[in-house]
Amino acid sequence: MSDRDLARVALGALHIAGCQPRDKVSPHFRLYELTRSDIASRQGIPNCFPSDAEFRAAVHLAREVLEPVRAKFGSFSPNSVFRSQALERALKRKPSSWVSSSQHARGEACDIEIVGVATIALAEWVAAHIKVFDQIICECYDPAKGPNSGWVHVSLRAPGGAPNRRQLLSYVRDPRSGAYRYVPGLTSDTA
């Protein structure tokens, strides 16, 4: 079966059944980019959409968030979009009974880095130019480790779901305890 271009197919008409990894789901992103995970590959963890709901949410995110970022900064592949419950458990070292509430597990979040673009600058650009988002989190950014340290987490709720919060946060190391914590706004590790 040849790669299909599903970029113009309405979200409600998309079904994960029958889709192939190389099918285009937006003008510049393919299905496999929404489920790709080096950890899942190395550990043999299945990372497939469990239903059309997660698939459509991830395609919506690709069309509304990833495409504008690509238009501005050029070709890239997201670090992470959808993460299965099994992958979430492996990443967070949780027992098999644990259920993640992460937006990644619903297909509503992506983590991105752009080589040559400072992480904080990328987060600020996304906040200023993406029309609708739920959260933008500048995660683990530490300018002492270089401008590309950390990554930018962007979430967008699925159409018809709860309203998007337009929340700006940073996930930074507390200088006293050394533990990571969420703080309001987009800032660096050393703030």
C-alpha positions in Angstrom: 0.0 0.0 0.0 1.4 3.4 -0.9 1.7 6.3 1.5 -1.5 8.3 1.7 -1.9 12.0 2.1 -4.5 12.5 4.8 -3.6 16.1 5.5 -6.8 17.5 4.2 -9.1 14.8 5.7 -11.4 16.3 8.4 -10.5 15.1 11.9 -13.9 13.5 12.4 -13.4 11.4 9.3 -10.0 10.0 10.4 -9.7 6.5 11.7 -6.6 4.8 12.9 -7.6 1.5 11.5 -6.0 1.0 8.1 -3.5 3.9 8.5 0.1 3.2 7.7 3.1 4.8 9.5 4.2 6.8 6.5 0.7 8.3 5.8 0.8 12.1 6.0 -1.6 13.4 8.7 -0.7 17.1 8.1 1.2 18.8 5.3 4.7 18.0 6.8 4.2 15.3 9.4 3.7 11.6 9.0 1.8 9.3 11.4 5.0 7.6 12.7 6.3 10.9 13.9 3.3 11.1 16.3 4.1 7.8 18.0 7.9 7.5 17.6 9.9 6.9 20.8 13.5 5.7 21.1 12.7 4.3 24.5 9.7 2.4 23.3 11.8 1.0 20.4 14.8 0.0 22.6 12.6 -1.6 25.3 10.1 -3.2 23.0 7.1 -1.2 24.3 4.1 -0.9 22.0 3.3 2.8 21.4 0.2 2.7 19.2 -2.9 4.8 19.5 -5.5 2.8 21.4 -8.5 4.5 19.7 -9.5 7.2 17.2 -9.8 9.7 20.0 -6.1 9.8 20.8 -5.2 9.6 17.1 -7.4 12.5 16.2 -6.1 14.6 19.1 -2.5 14.0 18.0 -3.4 14.9 14.4 -5.1 18.1 15.6 -1.9 18.9 17.6 0.2 18.3 14.5 -1.9 20.5 12.3 -2.4 23.4 14.8 0.9 23.4 16.7 3.6 21.5 14.9 2.9 22.9 11.4 3.2 26.6 12.4 6.5 25.8 14.3 7.8 24.1 11.1 6.7 27.0 9.0 8.8 29.3 11.1 11.9 27.2 12.0 12.1 24.6 9.2 12.1 20.8 9.2 12.1 18.9 12.5 10.6 15.9 14.1 9.0 16.2 17.6 10.8 14.4 20.5 7.5 13.0 21.7 3.8 13.3 21.0 1.6 10.3 21.9 2.8 8.0 24.7 1.0 4.8 25.5 0.3 3.9 29.1 3.0 1.3 29.0 5.5 3.9 27.8 4.4 6.4 30.4 5.0 3.8 33.1 8.4 3.0 31.8 9.4 6.6 31.5 8.2 7.5 35.0 9.2 4.2 36.6 5.7 3.4 37.8 4.1 0.0 38.6 1.9 -1.7 36.0 -1.2 -0.7 37.9 -0.4 3.0 37.6 -2.4 5.1 35.0 -0.9 8.2 33.6 -3.0 11.4 33.4 -0.4 13.0 31.1 -1.8 14.8 28.0 0.8 12.8 26.1 -1.3 9.7 26.8 -4.3 11.4 25.3 -2.4 12.6 22.2 -2.8 16.2 23.3 0.9 17.1 24.0 4.2 17.2 22.2 7.8 17.9 23.3 9.9 19.8 20.8 13.5 21.1 20.3 14.8 22.9 17.3 18.6 22.6 16.8 20.1 26.1 16.7 17.1 27.8 18.5 17.4 28.5 22.2 14.8 26.5 24.1 13.5 29.6 25.9 13.3 31.5 22.6 11.3 28.6 21.1 8.9 28.6 24.0 8.4 32.4 23.8 7.8 32.2 20.0 5.2 29.4 20.5 3.5 31.5 23.2 3.3 34.5 20.9 2.4 32.8 17.6 0.3 29.7 18.3 -3.4 30.8 18.2 -4.7 28.2 20.7 -2.8 26.1 23.2 -3.5 24.6 26.6 0.0 24.7 28.1 3.5 25.7 27.1 6.1 24.5 29.5 9.8 25.3 29.2 11.2 22.1 30.7 14.7 21.6 32.2 16.1 24.6 30.4 19.5 25.6 31.9 21.5 28.2 29.9 24.7 27.1 31.7 24.3 23.8 29.8 23.8 25.6 26.5 20.9 27.4 24.7 19.4 24.1 23.5 19.2 22.4 26.9 15.8 21.1 27.9 12.7 21.1 25.6 9.4 22.8 25.1 6.2 21.0 26.0 3.1 22.2 24.2 -0.4 20.9 24.7 -3.6 21.4 22.9 -6.8 19.9 24.1 -8.8 17.8 21.6 -11.7 19.6 19.9 -14.9 19.4 21.9 -13.1 18.9 25.1 -12.4 21.2 28.0 -11.3 24.8 27.1 -7.6 25.4 26.6 -6.0 27.3 29.6 -3.3 29.2 27.7 -1.0 28.4 30.7 2.7 29.3 30.6 5.0 27.4 33.0 8.6 26.3 33.5 9.8 23.1 35.0 13.0 24.2 36.9 15.4 22.9 39.5 14.8 24.3 43.0 18.3 25.7 44.0 17.8 24.6 47.7 16.4 21.1 47.3 17.7 20.2 43.8 14.2 18.8 43.0 12.4 20.0 39.9 9.2 22.0 40.3 6.7 23.9 38.2 6.8 27.7 38.3 4.6 30.3 36.5 5.9 31.9 33.3 8.7 31.0 30.9 12.0 31.1 32.7 15.4 29.3 33.0 16.8 26.8 35.5 18.8 29.6 37.1 16.0 32.0 37.7 
